Amino acid sequence: MTVLYILGLLFIALVVLVPLIEHSNFRMDAKQMGKFGRWILPLLVISIVIQIIMYYSR
């Protein structure tokens, strides 16, 4: 039952957020995207390490 609540919440968020993002004038150029792209891999590695530590510390 919890899965249905989560899926419903995600669907509602999708229905609300997609039109808001489409109507906004938020644009990113290649330089800004490059800055964000440099952070993605290190943050993923950090989150995986934290999840591994949390899994084995139980």
PQR file with spaces between the fields and no chain letter, atoms N, CA, C, O and H, PARSE charges and radii, in Angstrom:
ATOM       1  N    MET     1       0.816   -1.189    0.000 -0.4000 1.5000
ATOM       2  CA   MET     1       0.000    0.000    0.000 -0.0000 2.0000
ATOM       3  C    MET     1       0.864    1.258    0.000  0.5500 1.7000
ATOM       4  O    MET     1       0.505    2.268   -0.605 -0.5500 1.4000
ATOM       5  N    THR     2       1.998    1.189    0.679 -0.4000 1.5000
ATOM       6  CA   THR     2       2.907    2.326    0.725 -0.0000 2.0000
ATOM       7  C    THR     2       3.436    2.652   -0.667  0.5500 1.7000
ATOM       8  O    THR     2       3.636    3.818   -1.008 -0.5500 1.4000
ATOM       9  H    THR     2       2.290    0.369    1.170  0.4000 1.0000
ATOM      10  N    VAL     3       3.658    1.623   -1.458 -0.4000 1.5000
ATOM      11  CA   VAL     3       4.160    1.835   -2.817 -0.0000 2.0000
ATOM      12  C    VAL     3       3.162    2.649   -3.631  0.5500 1.7000
ATOM      13  O    VAL     3       3.556    3.515   -4.412 -0.5500 1.4000
ATOM      14  H    VAL     3       3.496    0.676   -1.181  0.4000 1.0000
ATOM      15  N    LEU     4       1.878    2.379   -3.453 -0.4000 1.5000
ATOM      16  CA   LEU     4       0.860    3.143   -4.178 -0.0000 2.0000
ATOM      17  C    LEU     4       0.839    4.602   -3.749  0.5500 1.7000
ATOM      18  O    LEU     4       0.635    5.486   -4.581 -0.5500 1.4000
ATOM      19  H    LEU     4       1.558    1.676   -2.819  0.4000 1.0000
ATOM      20  N    TYR     5       1.046    4.869   -2.460 -0.4000 1.5000
ATOM      21  CA   TYR     5       1.120    6.247   -1.992 -0.0000 2.0000
ATOM      22  C    TYR     5       2.315    6.968   -2.620  0.5500 1.7000
ATOM      23  O    TYR     5       2.199    8.107   -3.071 -0.5500 1.4000
ATOM      24  H    TYR     5       1.212    4.151   -1.784  0.4000 1.0000
ATOM      25  N    ILE     6       3.447    6.295   -2.641 -0.4000 1.5000
ATOM      26  CA   ILE     6       4.654    6.892   -3.217 -0.0000 2.0000
ATOM      27  C    ILE     6       4.453    7.150   -4.709  0.5500 1.7000
ATOM      28  O    ILE     6       4.786    8.227   -5.201 -0.5500 1.4000
ATOM      29  H    ILE     6       3.541    5.369   -2.275  0.4000 1.0000
ATOM      30  N    LEU     7       3.914    6.174   -5.424 -0.4000 1.5000
ATOM      31  CA   LEU     7       3.674    6.355   -6.860 -0.0000 2.0000
ATOM      32  C    LEU     7       2.674    7.474   -7.119  0.5500 1.7000
ATOM      33  O    LEU     7       2.848    8.257   -8.054 -0.5500 1.4000
ATOM      34  H    LEU     7       3.644    5.298   -5.024  0.4000 1.0000
ATOM      35  N    GLY     8       1.641    7.556   -6.310 -0.4000 1.5000
ATOM      36  CA   GLY     8       0.668    8.636   -6.461 -0.0000 2.0000
ATOM      37  C    GLY     8       1.281    9.994   -6.215  0.5500 1.7000
ATOM      38  O    GLY     8       1.007   10.943   -6.950 -0.5500 1.4000
ATOM      39  H    GLY     8       1.500    6.921   -5.551  0.4000 1.0000
ATOM      40  N    LEU     9       2.111   10.099   -5.188 -0.4000 1.5000
ATOM      41  CA   LEU     9       2.787   11.362   -4.892 -0.0000 2.0000
ATOM      42  C    LEU     9       3.734   11.754   -6.019  0.5500 1.7000
ATOM      43  O    LEU     9       3.784   12.921   -6.409 -0.5500 1.4000
ATOM      44  H    LEU     9       2.334    9.328   -4.592  0.4000 1.0000
ATOM      45  N    LEU    10       4.477   10.802   -6.539 -0.4000 1.5000
ATOM      46  CA   LEU    10       5.380   11.089   -7.654 -0.0000 2.0000
ATOM      47  C    LEU    10       4.613   11.518   -8.901  0.5500 1.7000
ATOM      48  O    LEU    10       5.056   12.415   -9.618 -0.5500 1.4000
ATOM      49  H    LEU    10       4.436    9.854   -6.222  0.4000 1.0000
ATOM      50  N    PHE    11       3.477   10.893   -9.166 -0.4000 1.5000
ATOM      51  CA   PHE    11       2.667   11.266  -10.322 -0.0000 2.0000
ATOM      52  C    PHE    11       2.118   12.681  -10.170  0.5500 1.7000
ATOM      53  O    PHE    11       2.150   13.464  -11.119 -0.5500 1.4000
ATOM      54  H    PHE    11       3.117   10.164   -8.583  0.4000 1.0000
ATOM      55  N    ILE    12       1.621   13.009   -8.990 -0.4000 1.5000
ATOM      56  CA   ILE    12       1.104   14.359   -8.751 -0.0000 2.0000
ATOM      57  C    ILE    12       2.223   15.393   -8.894  0.5500 1.7000
ATOM      58  O    ILE    12       2.025   16.450   -9.493 -0.5500 1.4000
ATOM      59  H    ILE    12       1.595   12.372   -8.219  0.4000 1.0000
ATOM      60  N    ALA    13       3.394   15.082   -8.344 -0.4000 1.5000
ATOM      61  CA   ALA    13       4.531   15.994   -8.468 -0.0000 2.0000
ATOM      62  C    ALA    13       4.922   16.174   -9.929  0.5500 1.7000
ATOM      63  O    ALA    13       5.269   17.279  -10.347 -0.5500 1.4000
ATOM      64  H    ALA    13       3.555   14.223   -7.858  0.4000 1.0000
ATOM      65  N    LEU    14       4.867   15.101  -10.704 -0.4000 1.5000
ATOM      66  CA   LEU    14       5.195   15.187  -12.120 -0.0000 2.0000
ATOM      67  C    LEU    14       4.188   16.054  -12.863  0.5500 1.7000
ATOM      68  O    LEU    14       4.567   16.882  -13.691 -0.5500 1.4000
ATOM      69  H    LEU    14       4.585   14.204  -10.365  0.4000 1.0000
ATOM      70  N    VAL    15       2.917   15.866  -12.569 -0.4000 1.5000
ATOM      71  CA   VAL    15       1.870   16.644  -13.236 -0.0000 2.0000
ATOM      72  C    VAL    15       1.984   18.125  -12.877  0.5500 1.7000
ATOM      73  O    VAL    15       1.679   18.980  -13.708 -0.5500 1.4000
ATOM      74  H    VAL    15       2.609   15.194  -11.896  0.4000 1.0000
ATOM      75  N    VAL    16       2.412   18.438  -11.673 -0.4000 1.5000
ATOM      76  CA   VAL    16       2.514   19.833  -11.248 -0.0000 2.0000
ATOM      77  C    VAL    16       3.825   20.465  -11.705  0.5500 1.7000
ATOM      78  O    VAL    16       3.822   21.588  -12.208 -0.5500 1.4000
ATOM      79  H    VAL    16       2.660   17.743  -10.999  0.4000 1.0000
ATOM      80  N    LEU    17       4.935   19.768  -11.540 -0.4000 1.5000
ATOM      81  CA   LEU    17       6.242   20.367  -11.792 -0.0000 2.0000
ATOM      82  C    LEU    17       6.590   20.510  -13.265  0.5500 1.7000
ATOM      83  O    LEU    17       7.219   21.496  -13.649 -0.5500 1.4000
ATOM      84  H    LEU    17       4.938   18.855  -11.131  0.4000 1.0000
ATOM      85  N    VAL    18       6.200   19.560  -14.098 -0.4000 1.5000
ATOM      86  CA   VAL    18       6.562   19.642  -15.522 -0.0000 2.0000
ATOM      87  C    VAL    18       5.989   20.895  -16.174  0.5500 1.7000
ATOM      88  O    VAL    18       6.733   21.597  -16.859 -0.5500 1.4000
ATOM      89  H    VAL    18       5.689   18.759  -13.787  0.4000 1.0000
ATOM      90  N    PRO    19       4.710   21.213  -15.999 -0.5600 1.5000
ATOM      91  CA   PRO    19       4.216   22.464  -16.600  0.2800 2.0000
ATOM      92  C    PRO    19       4.883   23.710  -16.017  0.5500 1.7000
ATOM      93  O    PRO    19       5.118   24.680  -16.738 -0.5500 1.4000
ATOM      94  N    LEU    20       5.188   23.690  -14.719 -0.4000 1.5000
ATOM      95  CA   LEU    20       5.863   24.846  -14.125 -0.0000 2.0000
ATOM      96  C    LEU    20       7.244   25.058  -14.740  0.5500 1.7000
ATOM      97  O    LEU    20       7.633   26.192  -15.020 -0.5500 1.4000
ATOM      98  H    LEU    20       4.996   22.902  -14.134  0.4000 1.0000
ATOM      99  N    ILE    21       7.973   23.987  -14.946 -0.4000 1.5000
ATOM     100  CA   ILE    21       9.311   24.083  -15.515 -0.0000 2.0000
ATOM     101  C    ILE    21       9.239   24.502  -16.985  0.5500 1.7000
ATOM     102  O    ILE    21      10.069   25.282  -17.451 -0.5500 1.4000
ATOM     103  H    ILE    21       7.656   23.066  -14.719  0.4000 1.0000
ATOM     104  N    GLU    22       8.249   23.986  -17.709 -0.4000 1.5000
ATOM     105  CA   GLU    22       8.121   24.345  -19.115 -0.0000 2.0000
ATOM     106  C    GLU    22       7.793   25.821  -19.302  0.5500 1.7000
ATOM     107  O    GLU    22       8.256   26.434  -20.263 -0.5500 1.4000
ATOM     108  H    GLU    22       7.574   23.352  -17.330  0.4000 1.0000
ATOM     109  N    HIS    23       7.013   26.397  -18.414 -0.4000 1.5000
ATOM     110  CA   HIS    23       6.611   27.794  -18.559 -0.0000 2.0000
ATOM     111  C    HIS    23       7.637   28.773  -18.004  0.5500 1.7000
ATOM     112  O    HIS    23       7.564   29.969  -18.286 -0.5500 1.4000
ATOM     113  H    HIS    23       6.637   25.899  -17.633  0.4000 1.0000
ATOM     114  N    SER    24       8.575   28.290  -17.233 -0.4000 1.5000
ATOM     115  CA   SER    24       9.606   29.189  -16.713 -0.0000 2.0000
ATOM     116  C    SER    24      10.636   29.471  -17.799  0.5500 1.7000
ATOM     117  O    SER    24      10.756   28.720  -18.766 -0.5500 1.4000
ATOM     118  H    SER    24       8.634   27.318  -17.004  0.4000 1.0000
ATOM     119  N    ASN    25      11.354   30.527  -17.633 -0.4000 1.5000
ATOM     120  CA   ASN    25      12.386   30.912  -18.608 -0.0000 2.0000
ATOM     121  C    ASN    25      13.772   30.493  -18.139  0.5500 1.7000
ATOM     122  O    ASN    25      14.767   31.131  -18.481 -0.5500 1.4000
ATOM     123  H    ASN    25      11.257   31.138  -16.847  0.4000 1.0000
ATOM     124  N    PHE    26      13.837   29.444  -17.375 -0.4000 1.5000
ATOM     125  CA   PHE    26      15.118   28.969  -16.847 -0.0000 2.0000
ATOM     126  C    PHE    26      15.868   28.219  -17.940  0.5500 1.7000
ATOM     127  O    PHE    26      15.440   27.152  -18.380 -0.5500 1.4000
ATOM     128  H    PHE    26      13.029   28.925  -17.097  0.4000 1.0000
ATOM     129  N    ARG    27      16.973   28.776  -18.367 -0.4000 1.5000
ATOM     130  CA   ARG    27      17.813   28.159  -19.395 -0.0000 2.0000
ATOM     131  C    ARG    27      19.252   28.088  -18.875  0.5500 1.7000
ATOM     132  O    ARG    27      19.718   28.964  -18.146 -0.5500 1.4000
ATOM     133  H    ARG    27      17.321   29.643  -18.009  0.4000 1.0000
ATOM     134  N    MET    28      19.922   27.034  -19.267 -0.4000 1.5000
ATOM     135  CA   MET    28      21.316   26.875  -18.865 -0.0000 2.0000
ATOM     136  C    MET    28      22.172   26.798  -20.126  0.5500 1.7000
ATOM     137  O    MET    28      21.824   26.117  -21.091 -0.5500 1.4000
ATOM     138  H    MET    28      19.543   26.322  -19.859  0.4000 1.0000
ATOM     139  N    ASP    29      23.292   27.506  -20.098 -0.4000 1.5000
ATOM     140  CA   ASP    29      24.206   27.394  -21.225 -0.0000 2.0000
ATOM     141  C    ASP    29      25.195   26.257  -20.964  0.5500 1.7000
ATOM     142  O    ASP    29      25.178   25.631  -19.904 -0.5500 1.4000
ATOM     143  H    ASP    29      23.574   28.059  -19.315  0.4000 1.0000
ATOM     144  N    ALA    30      26.038   26.009  -21.933 -0.4000 1.5000
ATOM     145  CA   ALA    30      26.966   24.880  -21.843 -0.0000 2.0000
ATOM     146  C    ALA    30      27.945   25.038  -20.682  0.5500 1.7000
ATOM     147  O    ALA    30      28.334   24.050  -20.060 -0.5500 1.4000
ATOM     148  H    ALA    30      26.052   26.518  -22.794  0.4000 1.0000
ATOM     149  N    LYS    31      28.342   26.266  -20.390 -0.4000 1.5000
ATOM     150  CA   LYS    31      29.292   26.499  -19.304 -0.0000 2.0000
ATOM     151  C    LYS    31      28.672   26.128  -17.949  0.5500 1.7000
ATOM     152  O    LYS    31      29.326   25.490  -17.123 -0.5500 1.4000
ATOM     153  H    LYS    31      28.026   27.069  -20.896  0.4000 1.0000
ATOM     154  N    GLN    32      27.409   26.528  -17.720 -0.4000 1.5000
ATOM     155  CA   GLN    32      26.737   26.186  -16.470 -0.0000 2.0000
ATOM     156  C    GLN    32      26.510   24.680  -16.362  0.5500 1.7000
ATOM     157  O    GLN    32      26.670   24.104  -15.286 -0.5500 1.4000
ATOM     158  H    GLN    32      26.879   27.046  -18.391  0.4000 1.0000
ATOM     159  N    MET    33      26.143   24.053  -17.454 -0.4000 1.5000
ATOM     160  CA   MET    33      25.927   22.611  -17.434 -0.0000 2.0000
ATOM     161  C    MET    33      27.231   21.874  -17.143  0.5500 1.7000
ATOM     162  O    MET    33      27.227   20.847  -16.464 -0.5500 1.4000
ATOM     163  H    MET    33      26.013   24.522  -18.327  0.4000 1.0000
ATOM     164  N    GLY    34      28.335   22.388  -17.650 -0.4000 1.5000
ATOM     165  CA   GLY    34      29.632   21.785  -17.362 -0.0000 2.0000
ATOM     166  C    GLY    34      29.991   21.862  -15.889  0.5500 1.7000
ATOM     167  O    GLY    34      30.570   20.931  -15.328 -0.5500 1.4000
ATOM     168  H    GLY    34      28.338   23.222  -18.202  0.4000 1.0000
ATOM     169  N    LYS    35      29.638   22.991  -15.265 -0.4000 1.5000
ATOM     170  CA   LYS    35      29.903   23.137  -13.825 -0.0000 2.0000
ATOM     171  C    LYS    35      29.115   22.112  -13.024  0.5500 1.7000
ATOM     172  O    LYS    35      29.650   21.491  -12.106 -0.5500 1.4000
ATOM     173  H    LYS    35      29.168   23.747  -15.721  0.4000 1.0000
ATOM     174  N    PHE    36      27.839   21.933  -13.370 -0.4000 1.5000
ATOM     175  CA   PHE    36      27.026   20.955  -12.663 -0.0000 2.0000
ATOM     176  C    PHE    36      27.490   19.535  -12.976  0.5500 1.7000
ATOM     177  O    PHE    36      27.446   18.664  -12.108 -0.5500 1.4000
ATOM     178  H    PHE    36      27.403   22.438  -14.116  0.4000 1.0000
ATOM     179  N    GLY    37      27.926   19.299  -14.190 -0.4000 1.5000
ATOM     180  CA   GLY    37      28.363   17.972  -14.585 -0.0000 2.0000
ATOM     181  C    GLY    37      29.584   17.503  -13.818  0.5500 1.7000
ATOM     182  O    GLY    37      29.750   16.307  -13.580 -0.5500 1.4000
ATOM     183  H    GLY    37      27.961   20.007  -14.896  0.4000 1.0000
ATOM     184  N    ARG    38      30.436   18.436  -13.431 -0.4000 1.5000
ATOM     185  CA   ARG    38      31.627   18.069  -12.663 -0.0000 2.0000
ATOM     186  C    ARG    38      31.277   17.584  -11.269  0.5500 1.7000
ATOM     187  O    ARG    38      32.055   16.841  -10.670 -0.5500 1.4000
ATOM     188  H    ARG    38      30.301   19.408  -13.624  0.4000 1.0000
ATOM     189  N    TRP    39      30.138   17.978  -10.740 -0.4000 1.5000
ATOM     190  CA   TRP    39      29.753   17.607   -9.382 -0.0000 2.0000
ATOM     191  C    TRP    39      28.993   16.299   -9.315  0.5500 1.7000
ATOM     192  O    TRP    39      28.927   15.691   -8.247 -0.5500 1.4000
ATOM     193  H    TRP    39      29.506   18.581  -11.227  0.4000 1.0000
ATOM     194  N    ILE    40      28.416   15.846  -10.415 -0.4000 1.5000
ATOM     195  CA   ILE    40      27.534   14.686  -10.376 -0.0000 2.0000
ATOM     196  C    ILE    40      28.280   13.413   -9.972  0.5500 1.7000
ATOM     197  O    ILE    40      27.846   12.720   -9.052 -0.5500 1.4000
ATOM     198  H    ILE    40      28.470   16.340  -11.282  0.4000 1.0000
ATOM     199  N    LEU    41      29.373   13.094  -10.628 -0.4000 1.5000
ATOM     200  CA   LEU    41      30.098   11.855  -10.331 -0.0000 2.0000
ATOM     201  C    LEU    41      30.640   11.812   -8.901  0.5500 1.7000
ATOM     202  O    LEU    41      30.459   10.796   -8.230 -0.5500 1.4000
ATOM     203  H    LEU    41      29.725   13.657  -11.376  0.4000 1.0000
ATOM     204  N    PRO    42      31.294   12.864   -8.403 -0.5600 1.5000
ATOM     205  CA   PRO    42      31.749   12.788   -7.001  0.2800 2.0000
ATOM     206  C    PRO    42      30.603   12.643   -6.002  0.5500 1.7000
ATOM     207  O    PRO    42      30.735   11.927   -5.009 -0.5500 1.4000
ATOM     208  N    LEU    43      29.480   13.318   -6.256 -0.4000 1.5000
ATOM     209  CA   LEU    43      28.344   13.187   -5.341 -0.0000 2.0000
ATOM     210  C    LEU    43      27.758   11.782   -5.377  0.5500 1.7000
ATOM     211  O    LEU    43      27.345   11.259   -4.342 -0.5500 1.4000
ATOM     212  H    LEU    43      29.373   13.900   -7.062  0.4000 1.0000
ATOM     213  N    LEU    44      27.719   11.166   -6.553 -0.4000 1.5000
ATOM     214  CA   LEU    44      27.247    9.785   -6.646 -0.0000 2.0000
ATOM     215  C    LEU    44      28.160    8.832   -5.889  0.5500 1.7000
ATOM     216  O    LEU    44      27.685    7.941   -5.186 -0.5500 1.4000
ATOM     217  H    LEU    44      28.055   11.590   -7.394  0.4000 1.0000
ATOM     218  N    VAL    45      29.452    9.015   -6.027 -0.4000 1.5000
ATOM     219  CA   VAL    45      30.410    8.161   -5.327 -0.0000 2.0000
ATOM     220  C    VAL    45      30.262    8.326   -3.817  0.5500 1.7000
ATOM     221  O    VAL    45      30.280    7.341   -3.079 -0.5500 1.4000
ATOM     222  H    VAL    45      29.838    9.739   -6.598  0.4000 1.0000
ATOM     223  N    ILE    46      30.116    9.567   -3.358 -0.4000 1.5000
ATOM     224  CA   ILE    46      29.943    9.814   -1.930 -0.0000 2.0000
ATOM     225  C    ILE    46      28.664    9.157   -1.420  0.5500 1.7000
ATOM     226  O    ILE    46      28.663    8.544   -0.352 -0.5500 1.4000
ATOM     227  H    ILE    46      30.102   10.367   -3.958  0.4000 1.0000
ATOM     228  N    SER    47      27.580    9.280   -2.176 -0.4000 1.5000
ATOM     229  CA   SER    47      26.320    8.687   -1.729 -0.0000 2.0000
ATOM     230  C    SER    47      26.400    7.166   -1.707  0.5500 1.7000
ATOM     231  O    SER    47      25.826    6.539   -0.816 -0.5500 1.4000
ATOM     232  H    SER    47      27.581    9.778   -3.043  0.4000 1.0000
ATOM     233  N    ILE    48      27.092    6.559   -2.658 -0.4000 1.5000
ATOM     234  CA   ILE    48      27.255    5.101   -2.650 -0.0000 2.0000
ATOM     235  C    ILE    48      28.082    4.652   -1.462  0.5500 1.7000
ATOM     236  O    ILE    48      27.756    3.652   -0.823 -0.5500 1.4000
ATOM     237  H    ILE    48      27.558    7.068   -3.381  0.4000 1.0000
ATOM     238  N    VAL    49      29.145    5.376   -1.159 -0.4000 1.5000
ATOM     239  CA   VAL    49      29.977    5.028   -0.007 -0.0000 2.0000
ATOM     240  C    VAL    49      29.170    5.145    1.286  0.5500 1.7000
ATOM     241  O    VAL    49      29.273    4.285    2.161 -0.5500 1.4000
ATOM     242  H    VAL    49      29.409    6.189   -1.678  0.4000 1.0000
ATOM     243  N    ILE    50      28.371    6.198    1.407 -0.4000 1.5000
ATOM     244  CA   ILE    50      27.542    6.363    2.602 -0.0000 2.0000
ATOM     245  C    ILE    50      26.528    5.231    2.720  0.5500 1.7000
ATOM     246  O    ILE    50      26.296    4.715    3.814 -0.5500 1.4000
ATOM     247  H    ILE    50      28.288    6.896    0.696  0.4000 1.0000
ATOM     248  N    GLN    51      25.926    4.844    1.606 -0.4000 1.5000
ATOM     249  CA   GLN    51      24.960    3.747    1.639 -0.0000 2.0000
ATOM     250  C    GLN    51      25.627    2.429    2.032  0.5500 1.7000
ATOM     251  O    GLN    51      25.044    1.640    2.775 -0.5500 1.4000
ATOM     252  H    GLN    51      26.114    5.263    0.717  0.4000 1.0000
ATOM     253  N    ILE    52      26.832    2.186    1.546 -0.4000 1.5000
ATOM     254  CA   ILE    52      27.562    0.963    1.913 -0.0000 2.0000
ATOM     255  C    ILE    52      27.879    0.967    3.405  0.5500 1.7000
ATOM     256  O    ILE    52      27.729   -0.056    4.074 -0.5500 1.4000
ATOM     257  H    ILE    52      27.306    2.827    0.942  0.4000 1.0000
ATOM     258  N    ILE    53      28.311    2.097    3.924 -0.4000 1.5000
ATOM     259  CA   ILE    53      28.617    2.203    5.358 -0.0000 2.0000
ATOM     260  C    ILE    53      27.351    1.973    6.178  0.5500 1.7000
ATOM     261  O    ILE    53      27.383    1.258    7.180 -0.5500 1.4000
ATOM     262  H    ILE    53      28.432    2.928    3.382  0.4000 1.0000
ATOM     263  N    MET    54      26.241    2.573    5.759 -0.4000 1.5000
ATOM     264  CA   MET    54      24.993    2.402    6.499 -0.0000 2.0000
ATOM     265  C    MET    54      24.519    0.946    6.443  0.5500 1.7000
ATOM     266  O    MET    54      23.987    0.427    7.424 -0.5500 1.4000
ATOM     267  H    MET    54      26.216    3.154    4.946  0.4000 1.0000
ATOM     268  N    TYR    55      24.711    0.297    5.310 -0.4000 1.5000
ATOM     269  CA   TYR    55      24.274   -1.100    5.168 -0.0000 2.0000
ATOM     270  C    TYR    55      25.058   -2.018    6.100  0.5500 1.7000
ATOM     271  O    TYR    55      24.473   -2.875    6.763 -0.5500 1.4000
ATOM     272  H    TYR    55      25.143    0.719    4.513  0.4000 1.0000
ATOM     273  N    TYR    56      26.370   -1.846    6.156 -0.4000 1.5000
ATOM     274  CA   TYR    56      27.194   -2.753    6.944 -0.0000 2.0000
ATOM     275  C    TYR    56      27.281   -2.353    8.420  0.5500 1.7000
ATOM     276  O    TYR    56      27.804   -3.118    9.230 -0.5500 1.4000
ATOM     277  H    TYR    56      26.845   -1.150    5.619  0.4000 1.0000
ATOM     278  N    SER    57      26.784   -1.185    8.777 -0.4000 1.5000
ATOM     279  CA   SER    57      26.852   -0.772   10.188 -0.0000 2.0000
ATOM     280  C    SER    57      25.629   -1.237   10.976  0.5500 1.7000
ATOM     281  O    SER    57      25.543   -0.986   12.178 -0.5500 1.4000
ATOM     282  H    SER    57      26.359   -0.564    8.119  0.4000 1.0000
ATOM     283  N    ARG    58      24.687   -1.905   10.324 -0.4000 1.5000
ATOM     284  CA   ARG    58      23.504   -2.391   11.064 -0.0000 2.0000
ATOM     285  C    ARG    58      23.825   -3.577   11.900  0.5500 1.7000
ATOM     286  O    ARG    58      22.949   -4.107   12.583 -0.5500 1.4000
ATOM     287  H    ARG    58      24.756   -2.109    9.347  0.4000 1.0000
